[in-house]
Structure formats: structure tokens, C-alpha cells
Amino acid sequence: MKKYYYSILSLVLLASCQQFSDVKSIGKVEPLSVNLKLNVVVKDGVPAPEEYTVKLINYNDKFQVEKKVSADQTEFSVSDIVPGIYTVSVSGESVTQDFTYNFNGNVVNTGIVENGKNITVDIAASRSGNLVIKEIFYCGSRTPSGGSYFRDQFYEIYNNSESVVYVDGLCFGNMLPMTATASLPVWDVENADSYVYFQTIWQVPGDGDDYPVAPGESIIIAQMADNHQQEHLNPTSPVNLISAEFETLINTTSLIKDNPAINMKVAFAPSLTAQWLVTVFGGAYAMFFPSEKIDPNTYVTPVGTKQKAKNIPIDDIIDAVELVNDETKMKLKRVPAVLDAGAIYVSGSYVSESVCRKIKETKDDGRVIFMDTNNTSEDFEVMTTPQIRRYGSKIPSWNTWAK
């Protein structure tokens, strides 16, 4: 059996979570085991996966234990655990003729400092959507003089399916809290866990059949759909977004103009400046087709604050991605695990890096299928240079200005 040695300081830190008896007398710590129970709650007709992948991750010490268990094994133990603070994640996948279902659940910031601790993980399933958030460039870039530039933020949405999807009415936005935090808001809402809470929501216009997106095509939503490499903007920006399908235009100024891209509608935004600037430190994003019309005049407020948010049912959400500042924030989850069980981060702010989905397979015709397990940690990777329509994503036929 492995033995792990720790300094007195490390043990004192661990003792802040749960009391150790006579810390000074401890010279070495035996690896621990935990007892896990999976509480799987899914709708009728959703097939169970063959197995679950269980991960216990200690981000502070960069330590991880992984175990695979059969789907009918809902109570089991995991051993060789180094004492510390862990995120426990469970994932699985089932495939039918028509759909792929992702099973996810997690418990974050749980202290494991004693042998035989009992942990229950709630597991839910969601169906993979036809559309996925493929690439996000959020951290901004540096100007030639070393200044900060953020107007080149963009979001790419890709048709990962086998059929045409009309994006008319599609909503995209960022959630509250704006950045990862240990102080998560408390929502005085009935069945509060059944919703996600948006700070801002933008919506694609159209009558239902105006904007078809074929398999292998993508749409670009730009904060400002211009060529950012122009001299009067930022010659060192990594992107030219003049071919973007949509932009989040708010105000026309000497710098921000109405570009060829189609203007999205503001569906919910209690406060906006002259542009839709989302934090360069890592936001949480989601897209959905609303099950009912969004009323911008109704909102919910976290207990003890004056912030305004729009609560959208989890069942409406097609895809979600969670971004955080750095590795220390990985355990501060905002997005429900059923939508996104993980997170990812770039190396800093204004470093011209993006995050992009990994390729799952390439079809015989060259069309790419991207990973979609509802776990950003597994599905995405950091790219040193942002790029729209990476891996040969096609342009929709109605985007004539990109030709």
C-alpha cells in the first residue's frame, strides 16, 4: 500500500476542514477510501449507460483518482485517496438510434480527510443537442503598445448533427455570477435548481425559416463583427470577424459601427454599455430555444443583492460551457452538472487564446463531429490562436457578405 508524507503545515491546513486529533503527533498519512452512492434520476425512456466514469480531483495538489463502474453498481468505494479538498464527478453516455444521452453529476469542494467518508452524487441525463458551442474567444488581445483590447470576442456555434437546424429565435447569453466564485447566489425561486440564471440574453431574429444551418456549418456571433486587425482597431488582434453571421450591436459610435453581420435582438439585459463586454476572466455561457416568449420586464434577484437575472428552465438549454480564471477556480462550479460537469481556462487575460471543442470523428465526406459529453474539461482544449470556422466548418448559404 502506498504511503504519503506531509509537512505539519499541510496537516494543519487539512484540519481546517475537519478536525484531526493531535496533529503534531502525525508523521505520515495512510491513503484513504471513500464510499460513493450514485443517485440517478432520469426521465422514463432514457436508456442507462453501460458504465460510469468516476473521477475524484484534488485541484490544489494536482492529484486525481479515476475509476470505472458498471451502471448497475450505484454503491461502491474508491481507495488510494490523498487527504484534501476534492471535486467528485461522475459521467456516462448512452446511445440510441436517434439520440445520445449524457449522464453527469458532481460534488464540489468536499473535504476528504477521514477514512470511509460517505458521498452521494446526484446524476441526471440530458440529450446531446444538434447545435454545440464550438469555439469561444473571450480573453481579449494586446495592442501594439501593450494595451488591453476586448472588442474581438466571438462565439462560434456549430451544427454537429445530421440534419438542418434553423437558428431563428436561438438565444445565447452569459450567466450569473459573472465570474467563478465561492459565494454562489441564493435564488428565492420555487424549484430553484430547475433553472439557470442569465445576466444577458441575445436572440437571433427571424420568422422560423430564415436562417438554416446545415450539418457541418457554423455561425459566428461577434461582439463587434469587424476586421479587428485594422490600424484604427488593433493590428495585433488575432481575428478578422467581418464575415461573422451575427453581431451584438448596441450603440453606433465612431469606433463601433453597424457591420454587414445581422444584428441580434436584446432579449434580456438590465444593464448594457456601448458593447456586450463579457468578462475576460471566464464567463459561463449557454444557448437555448425558449419554450415561451422572453419577457424582458420580469426577472429574479438573488437573496441579499440588487442584481437582476432571467431564470430559464434547464430543460430549454441546448448547450452550456463554463470558463474560469485559472486552475484554482476549477472547483467553483456555476453551471449545473447535468449541463456541464467541468470547466476550462486559458493562460491569462489579453493573451489571444481561445477554447475549442475536440474532434470526436471525421466523416467520409470530411465533415467533423465534435465531442459533446456535457463536460467542458473533457470536450474542450485551449488554442494558442483563435480561429473562426476551424477544422473546415462551412459558411451558411445565406451569408453572402462572407463570399
N, C-alpha and C positions, 0 to 999 in steps of 0.2 A: 504494500500500500504506500502511496506517495505521502510524504510529509512536507508541510510548508512552514517556513520560518518567517517570523515577523518581528519588527522592532517594537519596543514598548510604545512608541508614539502611534504606530499603526493600530495597535490593540486598543489604545485609548480612544482613537477615532471611531473604531468599530463599537466600542462600548457606549458611544453617544447614541446609538440606535437602540441597542438593548444592553442591559447591564451584564457585564462579566463579573464573576466573583473573583476577588483578589487578583486583579490584572497583573500586578507586579510579579506574581509567582509563576506566571505562564511563560515558558521558554519556547514552546513550539505548539502549533495548532494542527490537529488532525483534520483532513478533509471531511466535509460534512455531506449529509444526504438530505434531500427534501422529498416530501410526499406531495404529489400533484394530483389534483382532481379536475377533470375537464367537464364543464357544464355546457353541453352542446344544445343550443336552442335554434332550430331551423324550421322553416315552413314545410308543410306537407308536400310531398312530391320531390323534394330536393334529395338526390342520392348522396349517401355518405362517401367520403374519400376512402381509399384503401388504407392510407396511413396518415399520421400526423408527424410533422417535424417540430420538435420541441427544442427551443434554444433558451439558455439562461446566460445573459450577457452582463458582465460587470464592466461598464464603460470606463470607470475610474482606473481600474487596474489592467484594462485590456485583456480580460480573461473571459473565455466562453466555453460552455459545455453544450453539446448538441446530442440529441437522442431521437430516434425514430420509433414510433409505437404504432401498432395496428389501430384502426378506427374504433374497434370494439373494446380497446383497452383504455378505459376512461379514468382508471386509478392506478398509479404506478409511482415508483420512486426514481430519483436521479441522484447519483453519487458523484464523488470527487469534486465537490463544490468548495472553492476557496471562500472563506468568510468575506462578506462585503455587501454592497448595495447592488441589486440586480433588476434587470428587466427580463421578465419571462414572456416569451412569445411562442404561440402555437399556430401552425399553418397547415393547410391541406388543400387538395384540389380534387374535384370530381368532374367527369366529362360525360355528357350525354350526346345524342346525335345532334341536338340543336344548340346546347349551351355548355359553357364552362362555369362551374361554381367555385368560388374561392372561400375557404374557411379560415377565419382568423380570430385571434383573441390575444390579449396580453395583460400583464400586471406590471406596472412600472414602479420604480423606487421602493422595492421591497427589501428589507434587511434580512439577510440570511447569516446569522451568527450563532445559531444553535442547531444541534443535530435533530433531524426528524420534524422540521417545521412543515406545517400543512398549508398548502397554497391552492386555492381554487381559481381556475381560469375560465371565464365565460367565453364560449365560442359561438359565433354567428356566421352565416353564409351570405354571400352576395354574388350576383351573376355578373360575369365579365361583360362590359359594355362594348358596343360596336365601335364607339369612339374612345380614344385614350389621349391623355395629355402626354405628348411625346417628348417635347423639349421645352425647358424654361431657362431664360437668361434674365436673372433678377439682380445680380450683384453690382452691375454697372461697370464703367471703364474709367481709365485715367486720360486726361487731356495731355497734349504735348508739354504743357507746363507743370504737370503733376496734379492738376485739379481733379475734382470729382464730377463725373458725368453719369446721369442715370436715365436719360430720356430714351436710351436704346433698349430698354426692357421689352421682351417679347415672349409670347406663349404659343406653342405650336400644338394643334390638335389634329390627330391622325385617324383615318378610318381603318381600323385594324380587322375589319370583318370581311365577309364575302358578299355583302350587299350594299347598295347605295343608301346613304343616310342623308336626309335633308336637315340642314342645321338651322333652318328658320326657327326662331324662338329659343335657341340654345342660350343658356345662361352660364356665365363664368364669373367667378369672383374670389375674393380673399376673405378668410375667416378671422374672427376674434378668438383669442388675443392676436394682435398683430405679429408679435414675436413670441418665441418659446419662453415659457415662464413657469415657475413652480407655483405661482399664485393663480390658479385657474379660476375663471369666473363661476359664480353660482347663479343658476338661472331659476327664477321663480316662475316656472312654466310647468304645466301638467305634462307628465311623461317627458321630462326634460331630456332624458337620454335618447329620445327618439328623433332628435333634431341635431342639425349643425347650424352654427350661428355666423352669419356673414356680416362683415363690415361694409362691403361694397359689392354690388351685383351689376354686371353689364349684360345686355341681351342682344343677340343677333336679330335684326329686323327681318321682315319677310312675311308672306302670306301662306307659307306651308310648303311651297314647291318652287321657291325662287333660287335656293342655294343647295343644289345636290352635291354631295361629296362622294365620289366613287371609291371602291376599295383601292387602297394604296395612295390615295390623295390626302393632302393635308391643307388646313387653313392656318394662317398666321394672324394672331391678334397682337398688334403692336401698341405700345403706349403712344408712340408717335411714328406713323408709317412713312418715314422719310429716309433719305440716304444720309445716315449719321456720319459718314466719312467725309462729308463736305467741310470745306475750310471753316465756314461760319458755325458749324456744329462741333464735331470732334473728329479731326482727321485720324486719330488713333483708335477710334471706335472699331470694334471687330465686325460690325454688321451694316449692311445696306438693306433697309426694310421698305424700300419704295414699292416692292411687289407684294407687300402684305395684303391679305384679303380684307382685314378689318382693323380699325384703329379706335382708340378710346379718346376721341377728341372732346375736349371740354370747352376750351377757350381759344380763340384765334388771336395770337399776339404777333409781334414782329418776329419771334422765334418759332412759335407753334402755328403752323398753317394747316389748312384743310387739304390733305393729300388725296391721291386717287383712291385710296382704300375706302371701303364703305364704313360709314360712321355707325358704331354700335349705339344702342339706346341705354341710357342710365335707368336701370330698373329699381335700384335702391342705393342711395348714397346720402346719408345725413350731412356729410361734410366733405367737400372736394375743393381742391385749389385749382390752379390752371392746368393741371395734368393729373392723371391717375398714377401717382407715385406709390408703389408698394415697397415696403421696407427692403433695403439691400442686405439685411441681416437674416433673411429667410422667413418667408410667409407660408401660410397653409392655404392651398387653393383647391377649388372643386368646380365641377361643371354639372349641369343638370337641365332637364326639360321640366319646367314647373308643372305640377299636377293641377294647379289653379293659378289664376292671374295674380301677379305680384302687386300688392298694394303698397306703394312707397310711403304712405302715411301711417301705416301700422308697423310697430316694432316691439321688441322686448329689450329690457335693460337688466344688466347683471346687478345682483344684490349689492348695494353699497356704492354704486357708481352712477354716472350720468351717460355712459356710453349707450349708443343705440345700435341694435343688431336686428337682422332679419332671420327668423328661425325657419329653416327649410327641412322638411322631413328627410330622414336618412334614406328612405325608400326612393326618393326622387333622384338621388345622386348617382351619376354615371361613373365618375372617376374623381379621385382626390389624390393630392400629392402634398406631403409635408416636408418643408425645408427648415433647417435650424441654423443657428450661428456657427456652431462648431461641435466637436465631439462631446464636450461637456454638457450640451443641451439635448443629446440624443434621447435621454430618459424623460424629457419633459414633453410628453405627448399632448397634442391638442385635438387631433383628428381621431374619431372613434376607430378602434382597431378593425372593425368589420369593413371600413372603407380604406384604411391604410394602417398597417401594423408596424410600419417603420418610418424612417426619415433619412435625409441625406443633407450634406453641406458642402460648400466649396471652400477654398483655402482662405478666403477673406472677402472684404468689400472692395469694389472697384478693381478687381483682378481679371476681368474679362474671361470668366469661366462660366460654363453653363452645366446643367444636368440634363441627361438624355436617357431614354429607355434603352435597355439592352435588346439585341436582336434574339428572338427565340428561334426563328427559322426563316429561310428564304424559299419561296415557291419556285416552281419550274419556270414561270414567266418573269422571275426577278423580283416579284413583289415581296416586300418584307413583312413578317409578322413579328410584333414586339411582345416582350414579356409583359404579363399583366396578372400578377398574383395578389394584387392589392397590398403590396409590401414595398414601399419605396426603397428601403435598404437593399432589397434583392433585385428589384426591377430596373433601377437607375444606376448610372455611373457619371462621374464628373468628367467633363470635356474641357480641354485646355483652351479651346476656341469655340465660341458659339457659332452655330451654322443653321440657317433655315433650310428645311427640306433635305436634311441629312439622309444619307443612305438611299437617295433616289426617289424620295417622296414626290408625287406628281402634283401639278397645279390644277385646280378645278377649271373646267371649260369656260365658266362664266367670268373668270378673272382675265379680262382682255388686256389690262394695263401691264401685266407681267410678261406679255409676249415680246 
